[in-house]
Amino acid sequence: MREKITKAWQSLAIRNKIACFTGGVLLIVFISCIIVAWTSRFSMVDFSNILKDNSQNGDLVRAMENEVEAFENCVNNPDDEKRRVLEESMDAAEAAVRRLSLDYGSLGKELYAKTWSIINSYEVYKERRDEILSMPADDPEYISGLYEVYDMQSYLLNYTRTLMIESAEAGSVTYREKYAWTVRVPAIAIGVIAVLLLVVIWLARMMNRSIIYPVMELAEASRKIASNEFYIEDIEVKNKDEIGELVGAFNKMKYATGRYIQTQEEKRIALDRLHEKEVERLEMQRRLESAQMELLKSQINPHFLFNTLNVIGGMANLEEAEITEKMIKALSDLFRYNLKNDQPVVTLTRELKVVRDYMYLQHMRFGARISYEIDCNVDTEKVFVPTFTFQPLVENAIIHGLSPKIEGGKIKIRVRERKRTLFISVYDNGRGMPEETLCKVRKELTESIDQSAGIGISNVSGRIHAMYPGSRFQIYSREKKGTVVQISIPMEGM
C-alpha cells in the first residue's frame, strides 16, 4: 500500500503536489479558525448576551425601586427638589423598561411572557401614576387612586425581581450547556488537527525527496559545471514529473555543453590575445591625450594669474584706490577657489565666503540695483557642502532673473537644519519663468540635459544627486514674481 502511494505521488505533477500540501495546511488553518470562531462566539457573544440580560434586569429592578421610593417621598412631603428626583427616577425606570428585549427565540416562552407583561403593565401604571401626580390632594378620588398606584408598583417590583431571578437561572443553564461543548470541541479539534498535521509532515517529507533533494543535486552539479567539470556522473531520480524531465534534459545538456565550452574556450584564448593588443593601443592613446591636457594646463598657469592680480592690487593700494583693491582681491579669491580647489566638499563657511566675494563684485557692477541677504542658523564650520554649490545658483539668479529687470532685485540665501537634513534655498525676486519654461527646465534637470537649465545649475543638481542618495533638487518659479531653488541633503551623507 505504501509503495503504491509513493509511486502515485512520484507521478503527480509539481503543481498537484504543491496543491496537496497547501490544501492540508489550509485545512488545518480552517479547522483552527472554526474552533477559534466558535469559542470566541461563546465567550464574546453568547456569554456577553447572558451578562447583558442580567444587567438589564438588575437595572430595571433598581430603577423601579428608586421610582417607588421617590414617589412615596414626593407624595408624603412634596417640594421642588423631591419632584425633580421623582422625574429623574421615572425617566430612568421608563428607559430601563424600553431596553427590555422581546426576542422570543432567545428568551423562551416563560421569560417572554413575563417581559411582555411587565412592558404592558408599566404603560398602564405610568398612565395612572401621572393622573395621581396631576390630581390635587383634596380630590375625593385621590386617596383611592394613590393606593391603586401603590398596588401597581408592588406588582411591578415583584414581577421585575422574578424576571431578574429567572433570567439569571436561565442564563446559568445556558452557560453550563455551552461550556460543556466548549470543553469538548477543542479536544476533538486537536485530535483532528494532529492527524492532519501528521499527513502534512508526511507530504512535506515526500516533497523534500521528490523536489528539494533533486534540485539540490542539480545545484551541486551546476556548481561543478561552473568549475569546468563537465564529465561528472549523471543525476538519477525516480520522479516522473517535471523534475524528472528536467534532470533528464540536464544530463543530456551537460555533455553537449562541455564540448561546446571547449570549442568556445579555444576561441576565447585567441580573442584575448587580440584584446590585449587593443587595450595596449587604447592605453597609449589615453596617455597621449593626458599629456596633451597637461600641456594645455601648463600654458594657462593659474599662479601667473594670481601673481598678476596681486601686483595690480598692490598698485591700487599705492594709488590709494581702495575700491579697486577690494574688487581685485575678491576676484583673485574667486579665481583661486575655482582653479585650485579640487576637493569634492568644503565647509559651508568657504562656500558662503565665495558668495560674498561674488556678490561684492556684482554690487560694484550693478550698484544698488542688486542686493543680497544670507540667513544661516547652522554651524558653518561643521557643515560640509559640495564645492561650487552656491555661486552657480547665485550667478544664474543674477543673469536670468535680476539683470533683465530695470529696477534690479534681491537675492536671499537661507540655510536650515531639521531632522538631520540640511535645507538650502536660493531665492530671487526677478522676472521668474512662465509655466511652460519651468516644466521644460525641470524635465531637462531630471534627464540631465544641459540646455535651458544652464550648465552651472545642471552641474550642481547632478553632483548633489550623485553624492547624496536621497537628496532633492527642486525649482519653483512664477512669471514676474521670482524663482526659488530648494536643495535638501541628508546629513548622514556628509
C-alpha positions as CSV (number, residue, x, y, z in Angstrom):
1,M,0.0,0.0,0.0
2,R,2.8,2.4,1.0
3,E,4.7,1.6,-2.3
4,K,1.5,2.4,-4.3
5,I,1.0,5.7,-2.6
6,T,4.7,6.6,-3.2
7,K,4.5,5.7,-6.9
8,A,1.3,7.7,-7.3
9,W,3.0,10.6,-5.5
10,Q,6.0,10.5,-7.8
11,S,3.7,10.5,-10.8
12,L,2.0,13.7,-9.7
13,A,2.9,17.0,-11.4
14,I,4.7,19.5,-9.2
15,R,1.6,21.8,-9.2
16,N,-0.6,19.0,-7.9
17,K,2.0,18.1,-5.2
18,I,2.1,21.7,-4.0
19,A,-1.7,21.8,-4.2
20,C,-2.0,18.7,-1.9
21,F,0.5,20.2,0.6
22,T,-1.2,23.6,0.5
23,G,-4.6,22.0,0.9
24,G,-3.5,20.2,4.0
25,V,-2.1,23.3,5.6
26,L,-5.2,25.3,4.7
27,L,-7.4,22.6,6.1
28,I,-5.6,22.8,9.4
29,V,-5.9,26.6,9.4
30,F,-9.6,26.4,8.5
31,I,-10.4,24.0,11.4
32,S,-8.3,26.1,13.8
33,C,-10.3,29.2,12.6
34,I,-13.6,27.4,13.2
35,I,-12.6,26.5,16.7
36,V,-11.4,30.0,17.5
37,A,-14.5,31.5,15.9
38,W,-16.9,29.1,17.8
39,T,-15.1,29.6,21.1
40,S,-14.9,33.4,20.6
41,R,-18.6,33.5,19.8
42,F,-19.5,31.8,23.0
43,S,-17.1,33.8,25.1
44,M,-17.7,37.1,23.4
45,V,-21.3,36.9,22.1
46,D,-23.4,34.3,24.0
47,F,-21.8,35.0,27.4
48,S,-22.0,38.7,26.7
49,N,-25.7,38.4,26.0
50,I,-26.3,36.5,29.2
51,L,-24.5,39.2,31.2
52,K,-26.3,41.9,29.2
53,D,-29.7,40.4,30.0
54,N,-28.8,40.1,33.7
55,S,-27.5,43.6,33.8
56,Q,-30.7,45.0,32.1
57,N,-32.9,43.2,34.5
58,G,-30.9,44.4,37.5
59,D,-31.0,47.9,36.2
60,L,-34.8,47.6,35.8
61,V,-35.2,46.4,39.4
62,R,-33.1,49.3,40.8
63,A,-34.8,51.8,38.6
64,M,-38.3,50.6,39.8
65,E,-37.1,50.7,43.5
66,N,-35.8,54.2,43.1
67,E,-39.0,55.3,41.4
68,V,-41.2,53.8,44.2
69,E,-39.1,55.4,46.9
70,A,-39.0,58.8,45.1
71,F,-42.8,58.6,44.5
72,E,-43.5,58.0,48.2
73,N,-41.2,60.8,49.3
74,C,-42.8,63.2,46.9
75,V,-46.4,62.3,47.9
76,N,-45.7,62.5,51.6
77,N,-43.6,65.7,51.6
78,P,-43.9,67.4,48.3
79,D,-41.4,70.1,47.3
80,D,-39.4,71.1,44.1
81,E,-36.3,69.0,44.9
82,K,-38.3,65.8,45.5
83,R,-40.3,66.4,42.4
84,R,-37.1,66.7,40.4
85,V,-35.7,63.5,41.9
86,L,-39.0,61.7,41.1
87,E,-39.0,62.9,37.5
88,E,-35.4,61.6,37.0
89,S,-36.4,58.3,38.6
90,M,-39.4,57.9,36.4
91,D,-37.3,58.7,33.2
92,A,-34.7,56.1,34.3
93,A,-37.4,53.4,35.0
94,E,-39.1,54.1,31.7
95,A,-35.8,53.8,29.8
96,A,-35.0,50.5,31.6
97,V,-38.4,49.1,30.6
98,R,-37.8,50.1,27.0
99,R,-34.4,48.4,26.9
100,L,-36.1,45.0,27.6
101,S,-35.8,42.6,24.7
102,L,-38.8,40.8,23.3
103,D,-36.9,38.3,21.2
104,Y,-38.9,35.1,21.7
105,G,-36.2,32.9,20.3
106,S,-33.6,34.0,22.9
107,L,-36.0,34.5,25.9
108,G,-38.1,31.4,25.7
109,K,-41.8,31.1,26.5
110,E,-41.9,31.9,30.2
111,L,-39.4,34.8,30.1
112,Y,-41.1,36.3,27.1
113,A,-44.5,36.2,28.9
114,K,-43.1,37.9,32.0
115,T,-41.2,40.5,29.9
116,W,-44.3,41.3,27.8
117,S,-46.5,41.5,31.0
118,I,-44.0,44.0,32.6
119,I,-43.9,46.2,29.5
120,N,-47.7,46.4,29.1
121,S,-48.3,46.7,32.9
122,Y,-45.8,49.6,33.1
123,E,-47.7,51.5,30.4
124,V,-51.0,51.2,32.4
125,Y,-49.1,52.1,35.6
126,K,-47.5,55.1,34.1
127,E,-50.8,56.5,32.9
128,R,-52.4,56.0,36.3
129,R,-49.3,57.4,38.1
130,D,-49.3,60.6,36.0
131,E,-53.0,61.1,36.8
132,I,-52.4,60.9,40.5
133,L,-49.5,63.2,40.3
134,S,-51.5,65.8,38.5
135,M,-54.6,65.4,40.8
136,P,-55.0,67.8,43.8
137,A,-54.7,66.2,47.2
138,D,-58.2,67.2,48.3
139,D,-59.8,65.4,45.3
140,P,-62.2,62.7,46.6
141,E,-60.6,60.0,44.4
142,Y,-57.0,61.0,45.3
143,I,-56.6,58.5,48.2
144,S,-58.1,55.5,46.4
145,G,-56.1,56.3,43.3
146,L,-52.9,56.6,45.3
147,Y,-53.3,53.2,46.9
148,E,-54.1,51.8,43.4
149,V,-50.7,53.2,42.3
150,Y,-49.0,51.6,45.3
151,D,-50.5,48.2,44.4
152,M,-49.3,48.6,40.8
153,Q,-45.8,49.5,42.0
154,S,-45.7,46.4,44.3
155,Y,-46.9,44.3,41.4
156,L,-44.2,45.6,39.0
157,L,-41.5,45.3,41.6
158,N,-42.4,41.7,42.3
159,Y,-42.6,40.9,38.6
160,T,-39.2,42.6,37.8
161,R,-37.5,40.8,40.6
162,T,-39.0,37.5,39.5
163,L,-37.8,38.2,35.9
164,M,-34.3,39.0,37.1
165,I,-34.1,35.8,39.1
166,E,-35.5,33.5,36.3
167,S,-33.3,35.2,33.7
168,A,-30.2,34.6,35.8
169,E,-31.2,31.0,36.2
170,A,-31.9,30.5,32.5
171,G,-28.5,32.2,31.7
172,S,-26.7,29.9,34.1
173,V,-28.3,26.8,32.5
174,T,-27.3,28.1,29.0
175,Y,-23.8,28.8,30.2
176,R,-23.3,25.3,31.7
177,E,-24.6,23.6,28.5
178,K,-22.4,25.6,26.2
179,Y,-19.4,25.4,28.5
180,A,-19.6,21.6,28.3
181,W,-19.4,21.8,24.5
182,T,-16.6,24.4,24.7
183,V,-14.5,22.0,26.6
184,R,-15.2,19.0,24.3
185,V,-14.8,20.8,20.9
186,P,-11.1,21.8,21.3
187,A,-10.2,18.2,22.4
188,I,-11.9,16.8,19.3
189,A,-10.3,19.5,17.1
190,I,-6.9,18.9,18.5
191,G,-7.2,15.2,17.6
192,V,-8.3,16.0,14.0
193,I,-5.5,18.7,13.6
194,A,-2.9,16.2,15.0
195,V,-3.9,13.7,12.3
196,L,-3.9,16.3,9.6
197,L,-0.6,17.6,10.9
198,L,0.9,14.1,10.5
199,V,-0.4,13.9,7.0
200,V,1.2,17.4,6.2
201,I,4.5,16.3,7.7
202,W,4.4,13.1,5.5
203,L,3.6,15.3,2.5
204,A,6.5,17.6,3.4
205,R,8.9,14.7,3.6
206,M,7.7,13.4,0.2
207,M,8.1,16.9,-1.3
208,N,11.7,17.0,0.1
209,R,12.5,13.7,-1.5
210,S,10.8,14.4,-4.9
211,I,11.6,18.1,-5.3
212,I,14.1,19.6,-2.8
213,Y,16.7,16.8,-3.0
214,P,16.8,16.6,-6.8
215,V,17.0,20.4,-7.0
216,M,19.9,20.4,-4.6
217,E,21.7,17.7,-6.7
218,L,21.1,19.8,-9.8
219,A,22.6,22.9,-7.9
220,E,25.6,20.9,-6.9
221,A,26.1,19.6,-10.4
222,S,25.7,23.1,-11.8
223,R,28.5,24.4,-9.4
224,K,30.8,21.6,-10.7
225,I,30.0,22.6,-14.3
226,A,30.7,26.2,-13.4
227,S,34.2,24.9,-12.4
228,N,34.5,23.3,-15.8
229,E,33.8,19.8,-14.5
230,F,31.5,18.6,-17.4
231,Y,32.2,14.9,-17.2
232,I,30.6,14.1,-13.9
233,E,28.1,11.3,-13.1
234,D,24.5,11.6,-14.3
235,I,21.9,12.6,-11.7
236,E,19.4,9.8,-11.1
237,V,15.8,10.4,-9.8
238,K,12.7,8.3,-9.8
239,N,10.3,11.2,-10.4
240,K,8.0,11.1,-13.5
241,D,7.1,14.7,-13.1
242,E,8.7,18.0,-14.4
243,I,11.7,17.4,-12.1
244,G,12.3,14.0,-13.8
245,E,12.1,15.6,-17.2
246,L,14.4,18.5,-16.1
247,V,17.0,16.1,-14.7
248,G,17.0,14.0,-18.0
249,A,17.4,17.2,-20.1
250,F,20.2,18.4,-17.7
251,N,22.2,15.2,-18.2
252,K,21.9,15.5,-22.0
253,M,22.9,19.2,-22.0
254,K,25.8,18.5,-19.7
255,Y,27.9,16.7,-22.3
256,A,26.8,18.9,-25.2
257,T,27.7,22.0,-23.2
258,G,31.1,20.5,-22.3
259,R,32.0,20.1,-26.0
260,Y,30.6,23.5,-26.8
261,I,32.5,25.2,-24.0
262,Q,35.8,23.5,-25.0
263,T,35.4,25.0,-28.5
264,Q,34.5,28.4,-27.2
265,E,37.4,28.4,-24.8
266,E,39.8,27.9,-27.7
267,K,38.1,30.9,-29.5
268,R,38.3,32.9,-26.3
269,I,42.0,32.4,-26.0
270,A,42.5,33.8,-29.5
271,L,40.2,36.7,-28.9
272,D,42.0,37.5,-25.5
273,R,45.3,37.9,-27.4
274,L,43.7,40.3,-29.8
275,H,42.0,42.2,-26.9
276,E,45.3,42.6,-25.1
277,K,46.8,44.3,-28.1
278,E,43.8,46.6,-28.4
279,V,44.0,47.5,-24.7
280,E,47.6,48.4,-25.1
281,R,46.8,50.6,-28.0
282,L,44.0,52.4,-26.1
283,E,46.3,52.9,-23.1
284,M,48.9,54.6,-25.3
285,Q,46.2,56.8,-26.7
286,R,44.9,57.7,-23.2
287,R,48.4,58.6,-22.1
288,L,48.9,60.8,-25.2
289,E,45.6,62.7,-24.5
290,S,46.6,63.1,-20.9
291,A,49.9,64.6,-21.9
292,Q,48.2,67.0,-24.2
293,M,45.8,68.1,-21.4
294,E,48.7,68.7,-19.0
295,L,50.3,70.8,-21.7
296,L,47.2,72.9,-22.0
297,K,47.1,73.3,-18.3
298,S,50.7,74.4,-18.1
299,Q,50.0,77.0,-20.8
300,I,47.4,78.6,-18.6
301,N,49.2,78.8,-15.3
302,P,46.9,80.0,-12.5
303,H,49.9,81.2,-10.5
304,F,50.7,83.7,-13.2
305,L,47.1,85.0,-13.0
306,F,47.2,85.2,-9.2
307,N,50.6,87.0,-9.1
308,T,49.4,89.4,-11.8
309,L,46.2,90.2,-9.8
310,N,48.3,90.7,-6.6
311,V,50.6,93.1,-8.4
312,I,47.6,95.1,-9.7
313,G,46.2,95.1,-6.2
314,G,49.5,96.4,-4.8
315,M,49.5,99.2,-7.4
316,A,45.9,100.1,-6.4
317,N,47.0,100.2,-2.8
318,L,49.8,102.6,-3.6
319,E,47.5,104.8,-5.6
320,E,45.0,104.7,-2.6
321,A,42.3,103.2,-4.8
322,E,40.6,101.2,-2.0
323,I,37.6,100.1,-4.0
324,T,39.7,98.9,-6.9
325,E,41.9,97.0,-4.4
326,K,38.9,95.3,-2.8
327,M,37.5,94.3,-6.2
328,I,40.8,92.8,-7.3
329,K,41.2,90.9,-4.0
330,A,37.6,89.5,-4.3
331,L,38.3,88.5,-8.0
332,S,41.6,86.9,-7.0
333,D,39.9,84.9,-4.3
334,L,37.2,83.7,-6.7
335,F,39.9,82.6,-9.3
336,R,41.9,80.8,-6.6
337,Y,38.8,79.0,-5.3
338,N,37.6,78.0,-8.8
339,L,41.0,76.9,-10.2
340,K,42.9,75.4,-7.2
341,N,40.1,73.8,-5.2
342,D,40.0,70.1,-6.2
343,Q,38.1,68.9,-3.1
344,P,34.6,67.4,-3.6
345,V,33.3,69.1,-0.4
346,V,34.2,72.2,1.6
347,T,32.9,73.8,4.7
348,L,29.8,76.0,4.5
349,T,32.0,78.9,5.6
350,R,34.1,78.8,2.5
351,E,31.1,78.5,0.2
352,L,29.4,81.5,1.7
353,K,32.7,83.4,1.6
354,V,32.8,82.8,-2.2
355,V,29.2,84.0,-2.5
356,R,30.0,87.2,-0.6
357,D,33.1,87.9,-2.8
358,Y,31.0,87.3,-6.0
359,M,28.1,89.4,-4.8
360,Y,30.6,92.2,-3.9
361,L,31.8,92.2,-7.5
362,Q,28.2,92.2,-8.8
363,H,27.3,95.0,-6.4
364,M,30.1,97.1,-7.8
365,R,28.9,96.3,-11.3
366,F,25.2,96.9,-10.9
367,G,25.2,99.2,-7.9
368,A,22.1,99.5,-5.8
369,R,20.1,97.5,-8.3
370,I,21.2,94.2,-6.8
371,S,21.3,93.3,-3.1
372,Y,21.6,90.1,-1.2
373,E,20.9,88.5,2.2
374,I,22.3,85.4,3.9
375,D,20.2,83.8,6.6
376,C,22.0,80.9,8.1
377,N,21.4,79.3,11.5
378,V,23.8,76.3,11.4
379,D,27.4,75.9,12.4
380,T,29.1,76.8,9.1
381,E,32.5,75.3,10.2
382,K,31.0,71.9,11.0
383,V,28.7,71.6,8.0
384,F,30.2,70.5,4.6
385,V,28.6,71.0,1.2
386,P,29.6,70.1,-2.3
387,T,32.2,72.5,-3.8
388,F,30.7,75.3,-6.1
389,T,27.1,74.8,-4.8
390,F,26.1,78.4,-4.2
391,Q,28.0,80.5,-6.7
392,P,26.4,78.9,-9.9
393,L,22.9,79.3,-8.4
394,V,23.5,83.0,-7.5
395,E,25.1,83.6,-10.9
396,N,22.1,82.0,-12.6
397,A,19.7,84.2,-10.5
398,I,21.5,87.4,-11.5
399,I,21.9,86.5,-15.2
400,H,18.4,85.2,-15.8
401,G,16.3,86.8,-13.0
402,L,17.6,90.2,-11.8
403,S,19.8,91.7,-14.6
404,P,16.9,91.8,-17.2
405,K,14.8,93.9,-14.7
406,I,15.5,97.6,-14.9
407,E,14.9,98.1,-11.2
408,G,17.0,95.0,-10.3
409,G,16.1,93.0,-7.2
410,K,17.3,90.9,-4.3
411,I,18.8,87.5,-3.7
412,K,18.2,85.7,-0.4
413,I,20.1,82.6,0.7
414,R,18.6,80.6,3.5
415,V,20.2,77.6,5.3
416,R,18.4,75.5,7.9
417,E,18.9,72.1,9.5
418,R,15.8,70.0,10.5
419,K,15.7,66.3,11.5
420,R,19.3,65.6,10.3
421,T,18.6,67.2,6.9
422,L,20.3,70.3,5.5
423,F,17.8,72.6,3.7
424,I,19.2,75.2,1.3
425,S,17.1,77.8,-0.7
426,V,18.3,80.5,-3.1
427,Y,15.5,83.0,-3.8
428,D,15.4,85.9,-6.2
429,N,12.5,88.3,-6.9
430,G,13.5,88.6,-10.6
431,R,11.4,88.1,-13.7
432,G,10.7,84.4,-13.0
433,M,9.7,81.9,-15.6
434,P,6.4,81.0,-17.3
435,E,4.9,77.6,-16.5
436,E,5.9,76.1,-19.9
437,T,9.6,77.1,-19.4
438,L,9.6,75.9,-15.8
439,C,8.3,72.4,-16.9
440,K,11.0,72.3,-19.6
441,V,13.8,73.2,-17.1
442,R,12.6,70.6,-14.6
443,K,12.5,67.9,-17.3
444,E,16.0,68.8,-18.5
445,L,17.3,68.6,-14.9
446,T,15.6,65.2,-14.4
447,E,17.0,63.8,-17.7
448,S,20.5,65.5,-17.1
449,I,20.1,67.7,-20.3
450,D,22.2,70.9,-20.0
451,Q,20.2,73.2,-22.2
452,S,17.6,75.7,-20.8
453,A,18.5,74.7,-17.3
454,G,22.0,76.1,-17.7
455,I,25.3,74.3,-17.4
456,G,26.1,75.5,-13.9
457,I,22.7,74.7,-12.3
458,S,22.6,71.3,-14.0
459,N,26.1,70.6,-12.8
460,V,25.1,71.4,-9.2
461,S,21.9,69.2,-9.5
462,G,23.8,66.3,-11.0
463,R,26.6,66.4,-8.4
464,I,24.2,66.6,-5.4
465,H,22.2,63.6,-6.6
466,A,25.3,61.6,-7.3
467,M,27.0,62.4,-4.0
468,Y,24.0,62.2,-1.7
469,P,21.4,59.4,-2.2
470,G,18.0,60.6,-1.1
471,S,18.8,64.3,-1.7
472,R,16.4,66.6,-3.6
473,F,16.9,69.5,-6.0
474,Q,13.7,71.4,-6.9
475,I,12.9,74.7,-8.8
476,Y,9.8,76.8,-8.3
477,S,9.1,79.9,-10.3
478,R,6.3,82.3,-11.2
479,E,6.5,84.8,-14.0
480,K,7.2,88.4,-12.8
481,K,7.3,87.0,-9.2
482,G,10.7,85.3,-8.9
483,T,12.4,81.9,-8.7
484,V,13.4,79.6,-5.8
485,V,15.9,76.8,-5.9
486,Q,15.5,74.4,-3.0
487,I,18.0,71.7,-2.0
488,S,17.7,69.1,0.7
489,I,20.7,67.0,1.7
490,P,20.7,64.2,4.3
491,M,23.3,65.0,7.0
492,E,24.3,61.3,7.2
493,G,25.8,61.6,3.7
494,M,28.1,64.5,4.7
